């Protein structure tokens, strides 16, 4: 969480609150791995906004993670990072 906070320029506490909110809403599942947590995204959960409720979060992730100028192997690595 510290790395994410540094990368996007918000506090670690803000990241913790966002992750807790996403976990409570069912978007993320936390698994304990040693002393760390591993988070998995459920791409089938519908977006929250009523205007977008018929779209799963996976559609949004594919939009952001798909880059035509990126080789397929790098896209796969990006998608794996997004789910952890």
N, CA, C and O of each residue as an XYZ file, in Angstrom:
336
protein
N       0.821     -1.189      0.000
C       0.000      0.000      0.000
C       0.866      1.254      0.000
O       0.506      2.282     -0.574
N       2.003      1.142      0.653
C       2.921      2.287      0.677
C       3.377      2.631     -0.736
O       3.435      3.804     -1.104
N       3.702      1.610     -1.526
C       4.154      1.838     -2.898
C       3.056      2.490     -3.740
O       3.333      3.399     -4.523
N       1.823      2.035     -3.583
C       0.702      2.610     -4.324
C       0.507      4.067     -3.916
O       0.318      4.933     -4.770
N       0.552      4.333     -2.631
C       0.384      5.708     -2.133
C       1.452      6.622     -2.727
O       1.143      7.718     -3.194
N       2.699      6.178     -2.711
C       3.786      6.974     -3.272
C       3.614      7.185     -4.767
O       3.852      8.279     -5.279
N       3.201      6.139     -5.461
C       3.055      6.196     -6.912
C       1.980      7.183     -7.351
O       2.166      7.912     -8.326
N       0.859      7.210     -6.636
C      -0.239      8.087     -7.065
C      -0.331      9.378     -6.270
O      -1.162     10.234     -6.575
N       0.515      9.530     -5.250
C       0.596     10.802     -4.548
C      -0.469     11.054     -3.495
O      -0.893     12.190     -3.285
N      -0.900      9.983     -2.832
C      -1.831     10.147     -1.713
C      -1.229      9.459     -0.496
O      -0.216      8.768     -0.603
N      -1.851      9.648      0.653
C      -1.311      9.041      1.869
C      -1.582      7.542      1.896
O      -2.507      7.048      1.250
N      -0.764      6.836      2.651
C      -0.964      5.399      2.816
C      -2.314      5.128      3.479
O      -2.987      4.153      3.145
N      -2.701      5.973      4.399
C      -3.995      5.825      5.076
C      -5.149      5.951      4.084
O      -6.134      5.219      4.184
N      -5.033      6.871      3.132
C      -6.072      7.028      2.106
C      -6.180      5.756      1.266
O      -7.283      5.321      0.933
N      -5.039      5.162      0.924
C      -5.037      3.907      0.165
C      -5.711      2.816      0.986
O      -6.509      2.046      0.452
N      -5.402      2.743      2.268
C      -6.013      1.731      3.130
C      -7.534      1.889      3.156
O      -8.258      0.894      3.100
N      -8.019      3.114      3.239
C      -9.467      3.354      3.261
C     -10.118      2.954      1.937
O     -11.196      2.358      1.923
N      -9.464      3.280      0.839
C     -10.000      2.923     -0.474
C     -10.045      1.410     -0.641
O     -11.045      0.863     -1.105
N      -8.964      0.734     -0.265
C      -8.904     -0.730     -0.387
C      -9.960     -1.375      0.518
O     -10.621     -2.330      0.109
N     -10.122     -0.870      1.722
C     -11.138     -1.417      2.635
C     -12.533     -1.239      2.048
O     -13.372     -2.134      2.154
N     -12.785     -0.086      1.430
C     -14.078      0.169      0.802
C     -14.308     -0.784     -0.374
O     -15.400     -1.331     -0.525
N     -13.292     -0.980     -1.198
C     -13.412     -1.899     -2.335
C     -13.599     -3.343     -1.873
O     -14.337     -4.109     -2.491
N     -12.932     -3.704     -0.792
C     -13.086     -5.054     -0.237
C     -14.489     -5.257      0.320
O     -15.105     -6.298      0.093
N     -14.996     -4.260      1.050
C     -16.347     -4.357      1.627
C     -17.415     -4.440      0.535
O     -18.452     -5.077      0.724
N     -17.160     -3.799     -0.604
C     -18.123     -3.807     -1.708
C     -18.012     -5.061     -2.569
O     -18.829     -5.272     -3.465
N     -17.002     -5.901     -2.303
C     -16.859     -7.147     -3.036
C     -15.976     -7.074     -4.265
O     -15.843     -8.069     -4.978
N     -15.368     -5.926     -4.536
C     -14.484     -5.797     -5.690
C     -13.155     -6.507     -5.477
O     -12.558     -7.011     -6.429
N     -12.692     -6.549     -4.233
C     -11.418     -7.163     -3.892
C     -11.606     -8.278     -2.879
O     -12.508     -8.232     -2.042
N     -10.747     -9.274     -2.966
C     -10.675    -10.322     -1.955
C      -9.250    -10.314     -1.424
O      -8.289    -10.321     -2.193
N      -9.126    -10.300     -0.106
C      -7.808    -10.285      0.531
C      -7.441    -11.691      0.977
O      -8.244    -12.399      1.585
N      -6.206    -12.080      0.660
C      -5.663    -13.359      1.094
C      -4.345    -13.080      1.798
O      -3.489    -12.363      1.280
N      -4.195    -13.649      2.970
C      -2.962    -13.463      3.733
C      -1.892    -14.403      3.188
O      -2.118    -15.609      3.091
N      -0.725    -13.860      2.831
C       0.401    -14.635      2.336
C       1.601    -14.257      3.196
O       2.231    -13.221      2.985
N       1.906    -15.114      4.168
C       2.974    -14.782      5.110
C       2.583    -13.565      5.922
O       1.542    -13.551      6.579
N       3.425    -12.545      5.874
C       3.136    -11.308      6.610
C       2.478    -10.249      5.728
O       2.248     -9.123      6.169
N       2.184    -10.606      4.509
C       1.600     -9.655      3.552
C       0.187    -10.070      3.174
O      -0.230    -11.210      3.382
N      -0.531     -9.113      2.614
C      -1.845     -9.382      2.046
C      -1.731     -9.387      0.530
O      -0.991     -8.596     -0.054
N      -2.470    -10.283     -0.093
C      -2.549    -10.320     -1.555
C      -4.002    -10.044     -1.909
O      -4.910    -10.663     -1.356
N      -4.216     -9.126     -2.821
C      -5.565     -8.734     -3.207
C      -5.865     -9.225     -4.610
O      -5.037     -9.115     -5.515
N      -7.068     -9.770     -4.777
C      -7.523    -10.250     -6.075
C      -8.779     -9.488     -6.443
O      -9.688     -9.334     -5.628
N      -8.824     -9.010     -7.682
C      -9.981     -8.272     -8.172
C     -10.997     -9.262     -8.728
O     -10.632    -10.189     -9.450
N     -12.269     -9.066     -8.393
C     -13.344     -9.863     -8.984
C     -13.894     -9.069    -10.168
O     -14.654     -8.122     -9.969
N     -13.527     -9.435    -11.386
C     -13.929     -8.652    -12.552
C     -15.414     -8.758    -12.900
O     -15.883     -8.058    -13.797
N     -16.158     -9.618    -12.207
C     -17.574     -9.801    -12.523
C     -18.498     -8.890    -11.728
O     -19.688     -8.805    -12.034
N     -17.974     -8.208    -10.713
C     -18.807     -7.343     -9.879
C     -19.196     -6.106    -10.676
O     -18.356     -5.494    -11.335
N     -20.467     -5.741    -10.615
C     -20.982     -4.589    -11.364
C     -20.461     -3.279    -10.775
O     -20.220     -3.169     -9.573
N     -20.295     -2.302    -11.645
C     -19.913     -0.966    -11.191
C     -21.030     -0.390    -10.333
O     -22.191     -0.769    -10.488
N     -20.690      0.521     -9.434
C     -21.654      1.026     -8.451
C     -22.643      2.053     -8.990
O     -23.815      2.047     -8.614
N     -22.177      2.928     -9.863
C     -23.043      4.019    -10.314
C     -24.245      3.447    -11.066
O     -24.078      2.575    -11.919
N     -25.453      3.926    -10.763
C     -26.650      3.371    -11.414
C     -26.585      3.392    -12.943
O     -27.103      2.485    -13.594
N     -25.961      4.406    -13.515
C     -25.871      4.495    -14.976
C     -24.917      3.451    -15.554
O     -24.982      3.150    -16.746
N     -24.040      2.901    -14.731
C     -23.052      1.923    -15.185
C     -23.254      0.551    -14.557
O     -22.412     -0.330    -14.728
N     -24.336      0.354    -13.844
C     -24.548     -0.875    -13.073
C     -24.660     -2.125    -13.943
O     -24.523     -3.239    -13.437
N     -24.905     -1.959    -15.239
C     -25.000     -3.134    -16.100
C     -23.647     -3.534    -16.685
O     -23.569     -4.435    -17.520
N     -22.570     -2.854    -16.240
C     -21.218     -3.171    -16.707
C     -20.376     -3.708    -15.549
O     -20.356     -3.109    -14.474
N     -19.687     -4.819    -15.753
C     -18.805     -5.327    -14.702
C     -17.502     -4.519    -14.652
O     -17.101     -3.913    -15.646
N     -16.860     -4.516    -13.512
C     -15.604     -3.783    -13.327
C     -14.521     -4.305    -14.271
O     -13.604     -3.564    -14.626
N     -14.614     -5.546    -14.672
C     -13.642     -6.116    -15.606
C     -13.598     -5.371    -16.926
O     -12.531     -5.237    -17.525
N     -14.756     -4.878    -17.394
C     -14.785     -4.087    -18.630
C     -13.943     -2.823    -18.482
O     -13.209     -2.451    -19.397
N     -14.049     -2.175    -17.345
C     -13.282     -0.962    -17.081
C     -11.785     -1.273    -17.013
O     -10.964     -0.537    -17.561
N     -11.445     -2.360    -16.341
C     -10.037     -2.740    -16.223
C      -9.420     -3.052    -17.576
O      -8.289     -2.651    -17.852
N     -10.150     -3.760    -18.416
C      -9.644     -4.085    -19.751
C      -9.395     -2.802    -20.535
O      -8.405     -2.704    -21.259
N     -10.272     -1.828    -20.400
C     -10.103     -0.556    -21.094
C      -8.814      0.132    -20.672
O      -8.071      0.628    -21.520
N      -8.539      0.169    -19.372
C      -7.339      0.832    -18.885
C      -6.071      0.014    -19.116
O      -5.001      0.583    -19.332
N      -6.177     -1.293    -19.075
C      -4.994     -2.140    -19.181
C      -4.620     -2.464    -20.619
O      -3.490     -2.875    -20.881
N      -5.540     -2.288    -21.551
C      -5.259     -2.604    -22.945
C      -4.561     -1.412    -23.610
O      -5.122     -0.322    -23.715
N      -3.325     -1.651    -24.053
C      -2.572     -0.631    -24.780
C      -2.034     -1.277    -26.039
O      -1.288     -2.254    -25.973
N      -2.408     -0.740    -27.175
C      -2.007     -1.345    -28.448
C      -0.510     -1.282    -28.691
O       0.032     -2.111    -29.422
N       0.169     -0.312    -28.089
C       1.598     -0.182    -28.314
C       2.418     -1.059    -27.368
O       3.648     -1.018    -27.400
N       1.761     -1.840    -26.540
C       2.443     -2.694    -25.570
C       2.406     -4.139    -26.056
O       1.338     -4.633    -26.414
N       3.546     -4.827    -26.078
C       3.550     -6.243    -26.482
C       2.619     -7.076    -25.598
O       2.410     -6.748    -24.430
N       2.075     -8.128    -26.144
C       1.104     -8.971    -25.437
C       1.654     -9.509    -24.128
O       0.910     -9.599    -23.152
N       2.924     -9.869    -24.072
C       3.479    -10.418    -22.834
C       3.495     -9.357    -21.741
O       3.301     -9.677    -20.568
N       3.724     -8.100    -22.110
C       3.710     -7.037    -21.123
C       2.279     -6.757    -20.656
O       2.062     -6.457    -19.482
N       1.298     -6.853    -21.569
C      -0.103     -6.670    -21.188
C      -0.520     -7.731    -20.189
O      -1.217     -7.426    -19.222
N      -0.106     -8.973    -20.404
C      -0.431    -10.047    -19.473
C       0.166     -9.761    -18.102
O      -0.496     -9.967    -17.085
N       1.400     -9.291    -18.063
C       2.042     -8.954    -16.793
C       1.293     -7.816    -16.105
O       1.105     -7.842    -14.889
N       0.860     -6.810    -16.885
C       0.086     -5.703    -16.320
C      -1.218     -6.210    -15.710
O      -1.600     -5.780    -14.621
N      -1.898     -7.115    -16.399
C      -3.163     -7.647    -15.901
C      -2.944     -8.467    -14.638
O      -3.757     -8.407    -13.716
N      -1.853     -9.234    -14.582
C      -1.556    -10.013    -13.386
C      -1.264     -9.101    -12.201
O      -1.688     -9.378    -11.079
N      -0.528     -7.998    -12.456
C      -0.251     -7.049    -11.386
C      -1.541     -6.411    -10.885
O      -1.673     -6.145     -9.691
N      -2.481     -6.166    -11.771
C      -3.739     -5.534    -11.387
C      -4.565     -6.435    -10.485
O      -5.372     -5.948     -9.693
N      -4.372     -7.739    -10.597
C      -5.144     -8.666     -9.788
C      -4.456     -9.035     -8.494
O      -4.997     -9.804     -7.699
N      -3.279     -8.500     -8.275
C      -2.580     -8.838     -7.022
C      -2.484     -7.659     -6.095
O      -1.927     -7.776     -5.003
